[in-house]
C-alpha cells in the first residue's frame, strides 16, 4: 500500500506536537472524536472526524486535542502503524495511493497533555461506486419504510409512516415500475414481503399490545389473517413453498420471544429459535431475510460487546432444518444490519453497516469473505437502519434513504459491475 502525504504537513505536524504542554482545565475532559470516511476515487479516501458528543443531563466541558495522530492497520498483519499527525483544529486528512478494491482500516487518536482518546475504527474499500437512480420520493415528511421488490421485478411493495400520526401510522402501497403509479392496498400494515410466486404479500397489522400476520392476495385484493399474538410481530417472511411463515415475535405476556414459524396447513405456531433481547438495545433485531434456495434465514441481532455502548449488531442465521446451529454471517464490533440474500446467488449477502463511520450498503461474499462497498452517502443523505428495506432484483439493489429535506427516496443501484459480471 502506498500512502502519499504532503511533506509540509508532516513537517508542521511533527514539529508542533513534540513535547507540547497543553494541560486540560479542571472539570473538563478531552474530546472523543467520531471518525467517518468519504471515498474520493479509486485510490484515495478523505478521513473526517468531529468532537460532537451526545450527553444528557449534567455534561462536562469538552476541550479540543492539541494534535491528532492518524493510524492505519497493516494489510498483512494485525499491526497498527502511524501515518501522520495534524495540528489542533485540522480534522480532515486525505490518504492517497491506496490499492483499489483492497480493504483499508483507519483510526485517529486525539492527544492533549498526557491524555489520549481514540476514535472509532473505520473500514473502507476504495473503488468506483456503482451508479444509482431515484425511483420515487415520499411526499412531505412521510417516511418510506421497508420497500421490497417483487420476484418478477415489476412492482415494489412498501409501507409509509405518515408524518404526525401516532396511532397505526403505516399504510402499505404497491408501485408499478412500468406505469410508475402508486396504489394503496392496505390501510393498516407494515413490513410487507412477497411470496416466492409473487401472488401474495405478507404484512403485520397491529397496535401497541397485539399484532397479526396477514396475507394480501394481489389479484383479488383479499386479506386473510393467519396468526395473531399478544404484543408485537416483526419482519414476516414466507418459508418453504410459501406453506410456512417466519417472523420475529416479541410476545412478552405469553412468554414466547424469538423467531417463530407458522404452519399454514396445520394452523400451528412454534418457537424455532430464541433471541436474546438486550435491555440496553432499543431494537432487538434489525431486519430478517430468507433464502428459498438455501432454506436459510439471516437476521441482525444485538449482542453484548466491549464497545462504547456495550453491544453491537451482528448478522447471524441458521438453516431451517437445523435452527439450533447458529451461523455467524458477519460478526464485528461495527453495527451490521438489514441482511438481504441475492435472488440470483444467495452467496452474496447485502447488508447495512456503519463500518465506514456512516451507515452504508455493503455486499459480502459468504464463501470468500470478500466485501464490496456499494454506497458512500454523506451528511446530506443517509440510511436509517430502523426503516430501511434492502431488496434484490437480479443484479440491482433497491434501498430507501433519507435526506435533509425531511423526506425519503427509493433508489436502485446496479451492482453488476461491482460483482464482476
Secondary structure, DSSP 8 states (H G I E B T S, - for coil): ---B--HHHHHHHHHHHTT------TTEEE---EEEEEE-SSS-EEEEEE------SS--EEE--SEEEEEEE-SSSS-EEEEEEEETT--EEEEB---TT-EEEEEEEEEETTEEEE---EEEE------EEEEEE-STT-EEEEEEE-TTSSEEEEEEE-TT--SS-EEEEEEETTTTEEEEEESS-EEEEE-TTSSEEEEEEE-SSEEEEEEEETTT--EEEEEEEESEEEEEEE-GGGSEEEEEEEETTTTEEEEEEEETTTTEEEEEEE----TT-S-SEEEEEEETTTTEEEEEEEEE-SSTTSEEEEEEEEEGGGTTS-EEEE-SSS-EEEEEE-SS-TTEEEEEE-TTSS-EEEEEETTT--EEE-----TTEE--TTT---EEETTEEEEEEEETTS-EEEEEEE-TTTTT-
